[in-house]
Amino acid sequence: MKIKSIKAYHVVQPFVDGPYRMSKGRVADCFDAVIVAITSDSGVTGWGEMAPLGNFYSAAFPAGTRAGVPEIAPHLIGHDPRGLAGIGRLMDTVFEGHPYIKAALDMACWDLAARAADVPLVTMLGGRESEAAELYRVVTHGTVDQMAALAKKIVAEGYHRLQVKVGGNVRDDIERVSAVASAVPKGTVIFCDANAGWTPYQARQFADATRGTDYTFEQPCTTIEENMSVRRMLDKPMVLDSGGHRRRRDRYRRHGASVAVDAGRAPVARDRLPRMGDSAHRFQQAAGDGQPHGHSGRTRPRHRCRAGAARQTLLRDRLK
């Protein structure tokens, strides 16, 4: 089997609930996505996507993807899409860095390989370990009343996991989270996501004032050192999100995780395949390294849901 053609489509995906607001006044109105279709000489097509969250979330931006995919794609023609490790090395050889650009191509090759083998993608990635994965919805930054009302609405629609955006004025965010927690049924899973918007001092202020609220703290600060300094005094779980550690991703992967494990305070790692790529390594790492992992993806296109659902059913449910 050989890759015969590669097509890329520019698709703008507005958010259903309006602008996506997070700390430091950052706002995104949509996912400005590139969707890739890779077709083999046997007529099988695999789909992938790259969708940055604005230009501010990570070292990835929409115009870069649109420019980069046409640079890489011609080098893949004639190669076997099922040779996933080789495809990854080839992309790294012909195009240095920029893993987010390669993410859609990587995802499409995985999808094509599974379709060609006539097996579910989850089987290709190691096998199913659960039948379903709970989804969460985001309560974006707003006034206390707006956030409490949105949380009620989301729960009424059947969701039981909320990601509540914080990272602004600490005192105001304490009030926001308290209002959201009071507005939803007991047992609702809450993540408080600061998107690296706080200093360690501010994060400790927030954590100390909200000890009575049940939630998981998500990426309060930027660096591994800052987050671990908060984690040491925290009596709650912490998630290290891919966007917030963009400046020191290698240290998180190679050094930070081992430091966290050795300290007995290991945080959860959350990856976003449509922005980071390297599916093979990330799935193997998630399933085999003994660390809690999560996958995050916010839009509904079938190709992204297929990859995300495969990963979630592969992983054991470690975030109850």
N, C-alpha and C positions, 0 to 999 in steps of 0.2 A: 504494500500500500504506500502511495506517495501523495504528498500535498499537491493538488492541481491548481487551486485558486484560493486567494484570500481577499475577502471584501470587508470594508470597514464602513460603518454608518454612524453619522453624528445624530444623537437623539437628546433632546432637552426634556428632562423629567421634572416638572414642577412638584413641589411637596403638597400633599393633599390637605394638610392642616395649615398651610401658609408658610411664611418665612421661618427658617430654622435658626433660632437665636441661641447663642452661647456666651460664655464669659468674655470680658474685654470688648464688648460691643460687636462681636463678630456675627455676621448674618449671611446666610445663603438662601437664595430663593428657589434653587433647583439643583438637580444633578445634571451637569453638562457632560454627557456620557459619550463614549465611543464603544459601539458594539461590533464585535468581529465575528465573521463567519468563515471558517476554514473548511474547504471541501476537498475530499480525496478523489483519486482517480477512479474509485469504485462508486462514487456518487454519494457517500456519507458526509454529512455536514455537522460540525461541532461549533458551538456558540460560546463566546466569552464577552466580558464587559470590563471596562475601566471607567469609574465614575468618581472623580474627586469631589470633595465637599468644599467648593470654593477654591480660592488660592491660598487660604490661610491655615488650613487644617494640618497639612503635612507637606513634605517636599514633593508635591505632585500638583499639576495644574492642567486644566482642560486643553489649552492650546498646545502644551507640550505633548500630550497624548496624540492629538491630531497630527502633529508634525512627525512624531517618532514612529508610529505604526507603519507608515509608508516606507520609512527608511529600513526597518527590520524585515518586513514581510517578503520582499523579493528573495532574500537569502534562505527562506524556509521552503520555497518552491522546490519540489523534487525530493524532499526528505520525508522519511516515515514519521507521521505524527504520533505513532505509538511509542517511538523511542524518546520518551519524555525527558529523561536525563540529558540525552544528547541534544535535544531541541533547546533545553535550558542553557547548556554550555555554548551552543552555537550562537544563541542570542547574546550571551555575555561576550563572546569573541568579536562579533561584528558591531556591537553597540555597547560601549562601556557605561555601566551604571544605569540610572533611571529604571529601577525595577518596576515602578508603577506602569510604565509604558508596556512592559513585557507581560503584565498581569493578564490582560485580555487574551493575548495569544496563547499564553500558558494554559489558561482556563479552557479555551476553545480546543486545544489539543487533548486535554484530559476528557472533555466531553465527547470529542470525536472518537477517541480510543474506546471509551465505554460503549458508545453506540455501535461501533464496528464489531465489538465483541458480543453485542446483544446482551449486555448485563447492566444492571443499575450502576450508576457512578459510584455509589457507596461501596459496592463490591470491589471495584477497581482500587478503592482507597483503603481497603483493609477489612471491610465487613461491617454490617449493621450491629449495633449494640443496644439500640433502643428504637421504639416504634414511632416516637414523636419528639418534637422539641418545642418547649414553650417559647413564645415570641414576646418581646417587650416593645413598648411604645415610648416615645420621648415626650416629656413635659417640658417644653421649651421655656426659656427665661421670659418672665413677664411679671406683672403685679401679683401680689399674694392671692387676690380673688381670681384673677385669670388662671393662675396655675392650679389652684384648688378645683376650679370648675372644669378645667381640661382633664385633670386627673380623674374626676368623677365620670366624665364622659367616656374616657378610655376604658375604665373598668366596666362601665355599663355595656360597652361593646364586646366584652368577654375577655379582655386582657387582664392578666394577674401579675404582670411585671412592668415596672415603670422605671425609666431613666429620667431623673429629675435634674435639670440643668441648674448648677450653682456656679460659684466662681466670681461673683460680683462683690458688692458690699457685704461683708460677713454678717453683720447684724440683720440686714434685710434678708439674706439667704437663710438664716436661722429661722426667721419668721415664715418664709416661704415653705421650707421643708416641713416645719411643724404643721402648717395649714394643710399641706398635701397629705401628710400621714394621717391627719384627723379626718380628712375627707373621704378616705378609701377604707374598705373593710380590713379588719385585722387579718394578718397573714399575707397581704399584698407584698410582693417582693419589690423593694425600692433600691435603686442605685443612685447615689448623689454624685453627679459628674461635673467636676470643676473645669475639665478640659485644660488642665495645667494653668489655671488662672490665678492661683494663689501662691504666696510665699509660704514657707513652712510655718511661720508664726501665725499667719491668717488661717491656715488649715488646722492648726492645733486649737485656735480659738473656736472654730466651727465645731470640731470634733468634741471639744470639752463641753460646749453648750448643748449639744444634741445627743448626749450619752443615753438619754431615755428613749430615743427613737431607733427603731430597728432598720438599718440600712447597710449597704455595702458602699464604701468610699471608693470613688473612681478618679484616678489621675488628678489629685489635688495640685501637684507641683510638676515642674518640667523635668528635672533630672532624677536619676536613680538615687543619688545621695540625698536629695531633698525629700523624695517620697519615702525612702527608708527611715529617715529621721522622724517623719510623722508616724510611720507604721510602728515604730518601736514603742510609742506611747499609746497606740490605738487599741481599743478593745473590740474592734470590728474588722471584718474582712476588707481587703483592698484589691482593686483591679488596676493593673497597669495597662493602659490603653495605647494602641499603636500610634495614634496621632500625637499624643502628648510627649512621647519620648523620641520624637523625630530627630532631635539633635544628637542623641547618644544611643541610637538603636543598636549598634554593634556591642556597646557595653552592656545594654540590657540583655542581649541574647547570649553573650559570651561570658560576661563577668557578673552582671547584676543578679541574674537568676541564681547563680551559685552562692553569692553573698546572702541572698534572701533565704535560701534553703539552709545554709550553715547557721544562720541566725535563728532558725526555727520560726520565722515569720514570713514564710513564702507568700508573695502576692499572686493573684491570678493574672495570667497573660491573655489578652484579647487581641486577635488578629483580624484584619479586613482583607480578604483575598482580592477583591476588586481593586485595591490600591497598592498591595504589596507584592503580589505574585508569588512565584516559587512554591506552587501548591504541593509538590511532592515532599519537599523538606518540611513544610509547615504541618501537613497532615501526619507525617511520621513523627515529628516532634510532639504534636499534640497527643497522639495515641500512645507513644512509647516512653516519654521521659518522666512520667509519674507526676508531672505538674498539672494543676488545674488549668484548662484553656477554655476560651470561648471564641465563637465566631460572631462577627457583627456585620450586618448588611441591611440597609434600610429601604430599598426599593423593591418593586414587585415583578420586574421582568423575569420571564421563565428561566432564562439561562443563568441568571444570578441565583435565583431561588434553588435551582437544581444543584449548583455547587455548594451553596450554603447549607441546604437541607442534607446533602450527602455528608458534609462534615459534622453537622450536629448529631445525626443519627449514628455516626461512627464513634463519637466520643461518649464516654460515660457521663451521666448527668451529675456534675460535681458542684452545681451552683444552686442547690435547693434553697 
